Amino acid sequence: MTGSWEARYAAEFFGTLILVLLGNGAVANAFLKNTTGNDDPGLANGGWLLVASGYGLGVMLPAMMFGSISGNHLNPAITIGQAVIGIFPWAHVAPYLIWQFLGAIAGQCLILALYWPHYRQTTDNEAVLGTFATSDHANSQLNGFVTEMVGTAVLIFGAMGLYRGMFFHQNIDIANIGVGLLIAAMVISLGGPTGPTLNPARDLGPRLVHALFPVPNKGSSHWEYSWVPVVAPIVGAVIGIWIYKIFFGL
């Protein structure tokens, strides 16, 4: 990483903003009524591939823009996992987390502004919430926790391999593309039960926007579930990075 810590905080803010804008923006295009991605509420036209592509690009492009500045965490689970393992200073964990959450909130506010007419036309409360935050479709917090924990563990394990693997050691942008493809693949493969989140900032920041702003046709923000996409990814990140260290070192 290069540059001052202030530049790194800014990179985390704008990187997370872009992640949420492209990722949740793809969900809005697929879920909301009368968008170009969907003529009806749900996933009839845009499809899950639209959502997966949005999140994959939402991670890959900021990585190319800001990876050399801040390390492109964009995710409190990654920041905390790296601090636990000793490769990121604890003194800068809180500022990283604050700017990540602020970036997620800012990105969601932009989505709300851009898709406002479509929120007004969408009467399905769950579809509206889905453009902000995740939920467990089996109505089981345990299932949600296991899904988010395992998914984030696989994400961190895979990202560590891509960025530290010898094949990509001299070409970081290929690794960035790999991480974007990994995110897209995980949304396609593991997104059925919960979304997925894999990132506390991506869920909690937009959920706060959903709760506090006068979103048209909104229902409950489902705060009873909100702890799952915050705690489970952190646990999963620590597990994933420890497994990588045990078998391959750092």
ZAFIVO-825360 format. One record per residue (C-alpha): chain; residue number from 1; x, y, z; residue in three letters. Coordinates in steps of 0.001 Angstrom, whole numbers, padded with zeros to 6 digits, always signed. Layout:
BEGIN
A:NUM:X:Y:Z:ALA
...
end
This chain:
BEGIN
A:1:+000000:+000000:+000000:MET
A:2:+001176:+003514:-000762:THR
A:3:+000199:+007026:+000226:GLY
A:4:-000868:+008589:+003482:SER
A:5:-003409:+006994:+005800:TRP
A:6:-005822:+009766:+004876:GLU
A:7:-005550:+008719:+001218:ALA
A:8:-006150:+005111:+002226:ARG
A:9:-009283:+006078:+004150:TYR
A:10:-010533:+007996:+001118:ALA
A:11:-009832:+004977:-001095:ALA
A:12:-011860:+002753:+001226:GLU
A:13:-014720:+005259:+001194:PHE
A:14:-014904:+005622:-002579:PHE
A:15:-014169:+001960:-003204:GLY
A:16:-017014:+000827:-000938:THR
A:17:-019288:+003458:-002465:LEU
A:18:-018612:+002017:-005928:ILE
A:19:-019087:-001544:-004680:LEU
A:20:-022531:-000767:-003258:VAL
A:21:-023514:+001469:-006169:LEU
A:22:-022758:-001225:-008744:LEU
A:23:-023811:-004215:-006660:GLY
A:24:-027030:-002983:-005072:ASN
A:25:-027675:-000955:-008199:GLY
A:26:-027765:-004225:-010159:ALA
A:27:-030214:-005615:-007593:VAL
A:28:-032404:-002515:-007980:ALA
A:29:-032352:-002928:-011762:ASN
A:30:-033396:-006576:-011393:ALA
A:31:-035944:-006218:-008554:PHE
A:32:-037737:-002923:-009061:LEU
A:33:-040689:-002440:-011351:LYS
A:34:-040376:-001011:-014870:ASN
A:35:-036596:-000774:-014968:THR
A:36:-034667:-001694:-018109:THR
A:37:-033481:-004834:-016314:GLY
A:38:-036914:-005995:-015210:ASN
A:39:-040427:-005262:-016444:ASP
A:40:-041957:-006887:-013343:ASP
A:41:-040887:-007126:-009681:PRO
A:42:-038503:-010024:-009110:GLY
A:43:-035849:-011524:-011344:LEU
A:44:-037879:-012305:-014466:ALA
A:45:-035703:-010447:-016990:ASN
A:46:-032471:-009214:-015414:GLY
A:47:-031781:-012494:-013706:GLY
A:48:-029320:-013470:-011047:TRP
A:49:-026455:-013142:-013535:LEU
A:50:-027161:-009394:-013681:LEU
A:51:-026788:-009180:-009909:VAL
A:52:-023669:-011371:-009848:ALA
A:53:-022047:-009258:-012566:SER
A:54:-022807:-006054:-010673:GLY
A:55:-021128:-007277:-007513:TYR
A:56:-018205:-008854:-009360:GLY
A:57:-017467:-005625:-011214:LEU
A:58:-018221:-003650:-008055:GLY
A:59:-015274:-005361:-006394:VAL
A:60:-012938:-005689:-009371:MET
A:61:-013012:-002073:-010581:LEU
A:62:-012253:-000449:-007193:PRO
A:63:-009469:-003014:-006753:ALA
A:64:-007876:-001755:-009943:MET
A:65:-008450:+001862:-008926:MET
A:66:-007473:+001787:-005255:PHE
A:67:-005808:-001550:-004504:GLY
A:68:-002308:-000094:-004473:SER
A:69:-003443:+002716:-002167:ILE
A:70:-005487:+001042:+000565:SER
A:71:-005275:-002662:-000165:GLY
A:72:-008895:-002492:-001381:ASN
A:73:-010503:-004059:+001695:HIS
A:74:-013949:-002462:+001159:LEU
A:75:-015162:-004908:+003790:ASN
A:76:-014902:-004752:+007606:PRO
A:77:-014578:-008545:+007716:ALA
A:78:-011405:-008375:+005612:ILE
A:79:-009970:-005538:+007687:THR
A:80:-010645:-007324:+010984:ILE
A:81:-009445:-010678:+009625:GLY
A:82:-006147:-009184:+008502:GLN
A:83:-005725:-007431:+011846:ALA
A:84:-006347:-010669:+013745:VAL
A:85:-003701:-012437:+011689:ILE
A:86:-001226:-009594:+012206:GLY
A:87:-000910:-008191:+008672:ILE
A:88:-002919:-005015:+009267:PHE
A:89:-002384:-002575:+012180:PRO
A:90:-005155:-002555:+014783:TRP
A:91:-004690:+001208:+015205:ALA
A:92:-006228:+001752:+011761:HIS
A:93:-009030:-000812:+011948:VAL
A:94:-011646:+001602:+013337:ALA
A:95:-010987:+004352:+010728:PRO
A:96:-011122:+001784:+007917:TYR
A:97:-014446:+000450:+009221:LEU
A:98:-015928:+003932:+009627:ILE
A:99:-015047:+004973:+006082:TRP
A:100:-016244:+001666:+004655:GLN
A:101:-019635:+002096:+006344:PHE
A:102:-019870:+005719:+005220:LEU
A:103:-019054:+004688:+001656:GLY
A:104:-021770:+002020:+001743:ALA
A:105:-024305:+004542:+003024:ILE
A:106:-023336:+007082:+000355:ALA
A:107:-023552:+004487:-002400:GLY
A:108:-027008:+003395:-001265:GLN
A:109:-028222:+006991:-001103:CYS
A:110:-027225:+007401:-004750:LEU
A:111:-029170:+004270:-005682:ILE
A:112:-032216:+005567:-003818:LEU
A:113:-032017:+008871:-005684:ALA
A:114:-031508:+007292:-009110:LEU
A:115:-034223:+004634:-008746:TYR
A:116:-036733:+006775:-006821:TRP
A:117:-039512:+006552:-009467:PRO
A:118:-039140:+002770:-009553:HIS
A:119:-039293:+002476:-005772:TYR
A:120:-042590:+004357:-005962:ARG
A:121:-043911:+001855:-008516:GLN
A:122:-042755:-001269:-006649:THR
A:123:-045314:-002360:-004059:THR
A:124:-043498:-005538:-002961:ASP
A:125:-041890:-004599:+000367:ASN
A:126:-039464:-007520:+000280:GLU
A:127:-038291:-006597:-003206:ALA
A:128:-037647:-003050:-002005:VAL
A:129:-035680:-004295:+001021:LEU
A:130:-033699:-006628:-001232:GLY
A:131:-032192:-003632:-003003:THR
A:132:-030811:-002457:+000351:PHE
A:133:-029975:-005457:+002525:ALA
A:134:-030155:-009237:+002744:THR
A:135:-032372:-011712:+004560:SER
A:136:-032558:-015457:+005045:ASP
A:137:-035171:-016905:+002727:HIS
A:138:-035561:-020034:+004845:ALA
A:139:-036531:-017853:+007832:ASN
A:140:-033659:-019361:+009803:SER
A:141:-031011:-017164:+011376:GLN
A:142:-028867:-020288:+011833:LEU
A:143:-029014:-021039:+008124:ASN
A:144:-028183:-017419:+007386:GLY
A:145:-025251:-017445:+009789:PHE
A:146:-023773:-020656:+008373:VAL
A:147:-024222:-019419:+004790:THR
A:148:-022543:-016061:+005452:GLU
A:149:-019767:-017570:+007577:MET
A:150:-018835:-020286:+005085:VAL
A:151:-019198:-017941:+002119:GLY
A:152:-016917:-015298:+003620:THR
A:153:-014369:-017923:+004678:ALA
A:154:-014214:-019164:+001084:VAL
A:155:-014005:-015587:-000201:LEU
A:156:-011085:-014658:+002050:ILE
A:157:-009285:-017938:+001447:PHE
A:158:-009672:-017479:-002304:GLY
A:159:-008623:-013827:-002242:ALA
A:160:-005517:-014631:-000214:MET
A:161:-004597:-017289:-002754:GLY
A:162:-005159:-014991:-005706:LEU
A:163:-003171:-012084:-004305:TYR
A:164:-000362:-014162:-002783:ARG
A:165:-000186:-017015:-005284:GLY
A:166:+003041:-017158:-007283:MET
A:167:+001246:-017152:-010639:PHE
A:168:-000148:-013669:-010009:PHE
A:169:+002746:-012331:-007941:HIS
A:170:+003998:-010044:-010708:GLN
A:171:+000601:-009119:-012160:ASN
A:172:-001739:-007805:-009512:ILE
A:173:-004422:-006746:-012011:ASP
A:174:-004941:-010360:-013064:ILE
A:175:-005496:-011143:-009391:ALA
A:176:-008006:-008265:-009214:ASN
A:177:-009923:-009761:-012129:ILE
A:178:-009798:-013112:-010369:GLY
A:179:-011299:-011660:-007202:VAL
A:180:-014091:-010027:-009191:GLY
A:181:-014860:-013372:-010853:LEU
A:182:-014730:-015062:-007449:LEU
A:183:-017326:-012647:-006065:ILE
A:184:-019568:-013152:-009091:ALA
A:185:-019256:-016945:-008818:ALA
A:186:-020084:-016867:-005119:MET
A:187:-023196:-014742:-005691:VAL
A:188:-024314:-017236:-008346:ILE
A:189:-023473:-020352:-006329:SER
A:190:-024020:-019325:-002699:LEU
A:191:-026470:-016470:-003132:GLY
A:192:-029609:-018561:-002904:GLY
A:193:-030104:-018689:+000873:PRO
A:194:-029240:-015098:+001835:THR
A:195:-028122:-012909:-001046:GLY
A:196:-025293:-013203:+000020:PRO
A:197:-023740:-010384:+002059:THR
A:198:-020137:-011464:+002715:LEU
A:199:-019583:-007898:+003891:ASN
A:200:-020973:-006171:+007031:PRO
A:201:-020710:-002687:+005499:ALA
A:202:-022592:-003685:+002352:ARG
A:203:-025545:-004827:+004482:ASP
A:204:-025640:-002645:+007594:LEU
A:205:-024982:+000688:+005853:GLY
A:206:-027802:+000292:+003304:PRO
A:207:-030101:-001199:+005968:ARG
A:208:-029674:+002007:+007959:LEU
A:209:-030641:+004003:+004859:VAL
A:210:-033718:+001808:+004460:HIS
A:211:-034704:+002352:+008091:ALA
A:212:-034027:+006091:+008345:LEU
A:213:-035027:+007441:+004924:PHE
A:214:-038589:+007831:+003602:PRO
A:215:-038213:+004991:+001103:VAL
A:216:-041439:+004507:-000903:PRO
A:217:-043300:+001248:-000239:ASN
A:218:-040848:+000064:+002357:LYS
A:219:-041811:-002422:+005023:GLY
A:220:-039768:-003717:+007919:SER
A:221:-035980:-003345:+007899:SER
A:222:-035814:-006734:+009676:HIS
A:223:-033436:-005660:+012402:TRP
A:224:-033965:-009011:+014117:GLU
A:225:-031823:-010533:+011347:TYR
A:226:-029356:-007671:+010920:SER
A:227:-026737:-009077:+013329:TRP
A:228:-026209:-012127:+011103:VAL
A:229:-024688:-010337:+008063:PRO
A:230:-022456:-008374:+010444:VAL
A:231:-021147:-011093:+012762:VAL
A:232:-021065:-014117:+010447:ALA
A:233:-018795:-012559:+007763:PRO
A:234:-016313:-011450:+010444:ILE
A:235:-016180:-014966:+011898:VAL
A:236:-015853:-016429:+008419:GLY
A:237:-013064:-014032:+007449:ALA
A:238:-011005:-014955:+010501:VAL
A:239:-011515:-018665:+009781:ILE
A:240:-010651:-018319:+006104:GLY
A:241:-007479:-016336:+006648:ILE
A:242:-006295:-018671:+009435:TRP
A:243:-006806:-021743:+007240:ILE
A:244:-004786:-020112:+004474:TYR
A:245:-001990:-019225:+006895:LYS
A:246:-001862:-022718:+008401:ILE
A:247:-001490:-024456:+005044:PHE
A:248:+000331:-021897:+002904:PHE
A:249:+001799:-019232:+005222:GLY
A:250:+001688:-015494:+004661:LEU
end
